Amino acid sequence: MSIPKLEFPPFHLPPEAEELRVEVRAFLHETLPKVKSEDRFASWNTFSPQFSRELGKQGWIGITWPKQYGGSEKSFLERYVVTEELLGNSAPAGAHWVADRQSGPLLLRFGSEEQRQAILPRITAGECFFSIGMSEPDSGSDLASVRTRAEPVPGGFRVNGTKVWTSGAHRNHYCIALVRTSGQHGDRHKGLSQILVDLKTPNISIRPIINLAGRHDWNEVTFSDTFVPESCLIGNEGDGWLQVTSELAFERSGPERFMQNYYILRELVRVLGRQPAKRAAAILGRIIARLWTLRQMSVAVAGMMQGGKSPAIEASLVKDLGTIYQQDLPEIARVLAESDATTEEDMADFLDVAQYATMMAPSYTIQGGTTQVLRGIVARGLGLR
Amino acid sequence: MDRETREMLLETADRFFTQRCGKDIVNGVEKGVWPADLWKEIEEMGLPRIAVPEDKDGAGGTLADMLAVLRLAGSHAVPVPLAETALANLLVSAAGGVPATGTSTLALGKVVFNGNRLSGKVDRVPFAAVADRFVTVATSNGKPMVAVVAAGNVSINEVPTHAGEPYGTVTFDNPACEFAAASPVSLERAIELAALVRAMQMAGAADKVLSIAVEYSKQRVQFGRPISTFQAIQHMLAELASCVAATIASAEAAARDADEGGLADGGRFSIAAAKSQASEFAQRIAAIAHQSMGAMGFTHEHILHHYTRRLWVWRRDFGSESFWGEKIGTAFAKAGPQALWPALTSSQYAA
């Protein structure tokens, strides 16, 4: 039969990555007790410039980048370990998250030398934070329909349009925006480019969009005849779609897709006590098995990527399974804790955390490619479309 | 065996199973027709002795080689006790014995060896009604002992499973043993290894279910177009692929850990997690595949049930998700919240 083989060759992270894990863990055990517990629950949604600077001092932001830009020239697998340790220890890693994960690698790959020199060393120092300007009011999953326009004018572009769900725009330094630089709306992939926008530029208004948990992470960013210099174009005019798609595929299967609410599992272990009933132990063990499996899959994909392969379907499968696991976890944990928590005091603390986890859960299967978009990608991989 | 040799063996075995282990053979076993020729050829290929050392008449392969072959066998619903015999032969040779030819099965349960008497009763022994011998890990003065008993010397109460394979309850009441020796593998460990074998067979079967469902959706035309072009079907099959992928990935990771960690205790946590996952995903895999294939997949005529019924049986064999989940949950709860992350990243039970 002719369907592509789904394989996740078991992979060991190399010794240098495991050695780095020990260092990162020691650093986090030292640093994290000073962080407020609610900030730790939000993990990569928590904006803590102070924590990011300390991590930058260790050389653990932009860890794979060339030394000339402040990087450490370590492997993608060492970066994997840093990422999963931040998540496994619920570190407040939100400030530098996007810059390290997406924007920096994009500039490294497509940016001008001037852009790289100006920005990358500041990112690795934990001092320069980024937002993603892709979605618009009328363009979510259908990204190619963006309407924001950057008209060429002498010396640069005049930008008009609105971006939404722009996380952290109210406190970050830059936004990389996907805009139409030529052609007409309806030309789809053609004529799109990405521009590097300093969020302090005049004629940009940033308005909060509060999410259902009452948090201000998102913003609406409106460009009104905003002038952006020519030097801010990333790569070639018209290459925006190519850039965006390679950016989106980047680490779809990373640990952030199943470790975002890891704290709720740790809290569940705490409230169940050291000797839970058989039924409770079995449910707990099954969730742990599920998380372990996701990690094995994610590490296997990392290994394939390190080996020069592009496991796009496998990566999408990890994200699909991982985000659904994250969505199930608060519910399984809540129901189990309600029947099996050891003391009422423990339970009160737990419910606080569980409440937050429940409210955040809908976002997991939406952000960075919905379940439905992912399944479309997998279906294409299976030869169904 | 090296990678290339293993790949060649798997290719040969794949062709062999495709040609010689078709639908009629699988259906025949359910009706009580023993495929003697199939078993003979399997033995001639050396598959039941793949992990037995060469000096004990085996092929000298590793546990990983054996598991790779058994995953393949799972993807062909091979209706003979190849998996059971391969593991039984490994247990016998690990205890210093030279495995006999013929079929063996695993009677892993509470069996004691006391004053030269072997006694005990084991439920759900696979292929009990057709196996030539029964291999058990008995307790002898508190220590594990491998014992091999010929079929004529045990009493068997046949209880076929829902997959139609001749399982049964086996009672040992002071039988003569063909072989008995101290075992480097404990009973608990033998059950782990058997669970790992089943997880790999389930990975094979799950993989086959996915390819059957995908191929069917491309051929089945309704409303003037193949049903694979409907988004509802595409999303179902994509979800099916995710469940299959998780089953394969966890089983393969456990196989690697068991192989690298050694026969006596390698990959203990990984095996528990993999069998828990395989057992848990079995239902979703079967449910989606059947839903996507409509009435056709629900017929006896179609081969889909060869795989879905086996998934439903195998998920209970040698510990279901409840059994392995409880083991994991108990250990992790006992170790407390701080031990959780270090244990997960090192694929070990928390301690």
Interface residues (C-beta under 8 A of the other chain):
Chain A: M1 S2 I3 L6 E7 F8 P9 P10 R21 E84 G88 N89 Y262 L265 R266 E267 V269 R270 L272 G273 R274 Q275 P276 K278 A280 A281 A282 I283 L284 G285 R286 I288 A289 R290 L291 W292 T293 L294 R295 Q296 M297 A300 I313 E314 L317 D320 L321 Q372 L374 R375 G376 V378 A379 L382 G383 L384 R385
Chain B: D207 L210 S211 I212 V214 E215 S217 K218 S228 T229 Q231 I233 Q234 H235 L237 A238 E239 A241 S242 V244 A245 A246 I248 A249 S250 E252 A253 A255 R256 D257 F269 S270 A272 A273 A274 S276 Q277 E280 E321 S322 F323 W324 G325 E326 K327 I328 G329 T330 F332 A333 K334 G336 P337 L340 W341 L344 T345 S347
